[in-house]
């Protein structure tokens, strides 16, 4: 045999040995997990074991933990048969950061499987998997198991917000349109480090709400920050309204919806009580309340929705220089004379509206005078009638005698 043939034979032998070693390693190492699982499933794969002990082998193998051996989580099990009572699985062994966040949250007393796996620790899938309980489309239902359960809500004082969210613009976008980018519970409250809205570190604490909503509504957040409400909040005024004061936290309606338009004026009026009173005296309000016209001007049609500025600001919609344009959005042909209309005329304020003040005073005095005259006239008429009746009855009595 030639030297070349010998070298070729040696190379083939070495390549074959390497391939054999790789195959053996694959069978001895990788299948070890499956082999260990199959040993456990010999018992726990039997449904007669009961719901708490039964494990669906196919589901577990497809889950996020399917590549692990059973003893990776059940660390106190060293052999078979194992004790009847085994130690509680410590998820923090692998998920230390999440466990730390959960420990300081309002859900600290809850087990990880309360949210992950729909209570089934062997059916936990990655959050990107549509089968996962924390997949964006499934999060409202997962949170709703507690926050939509009337019994639990009453027992633990939980807000029953599931139905409100599902009927909101966010819930509709998620459940009806399937938009994964629509805000769900986790978008606003976080995942593991969920804090009370009274905690200054919570994303739902009042001063943090604009930033929380701004994660999706960036342009609106910028407008709000530049407006009078945003500046007041930044200056430390906790009475300044934030997103949830006007839109609510969970039952958020489409701003173009008729229901929202009809209730928007009372929302503004909850802070601006005097302005609400004067608005209700105007044609705009009367047309909306009694005429039922949804499109009549509301507060934000004139003042703006988020970038609300004082009248003294040159960029304000209600600045004198901008009134023709503002009113012209609804009233084509509006001019300088047209915008002299006072939308918040106050007949009780002599300084602000002297003409209306004196007209109202005159009309009130006139009405009081007329009503007083007729009351006195009627009273005197009754007295006179009664006097004549008594007088006539006395005259008849004297004649009969």
Secondary structure, DSSP 8 states (H G I E B T S, - for coil): --HHHHHHHHHHHHHHHHHHHHHHHIIIIIHHHHHHHHHHHHHHT-GGG-TTT---HHHHHHSTTTTS-HHHH-TT--SSS--SS-----GGGT-HHHHHHHHTSTTTTS-GGGTGGGG-TT----TTSTTSTTSHHHHHHHHHHHHT-HHHHHHHT----HHHHHTSHHHHHHHTS--TTS--HHHHH-SS----TTSTTSTTSGGGHHHHHHTT-HHHHHHHHHSHHHHHHHTT-TTS--HHHHH-SS----TTSHHHHHHHHHHHHTT-HHHHHHHHTSHHHHHHHTT--TTS--HHHHH-SSS---TTSTT-TTSGGGHHHHHHTTSTT--TTGGG--TT--TT-TTT-HHHHHHHHHHHHHHHHHHHHHHHHHHHHHHHHHHHHHHHHHHHHHHH-
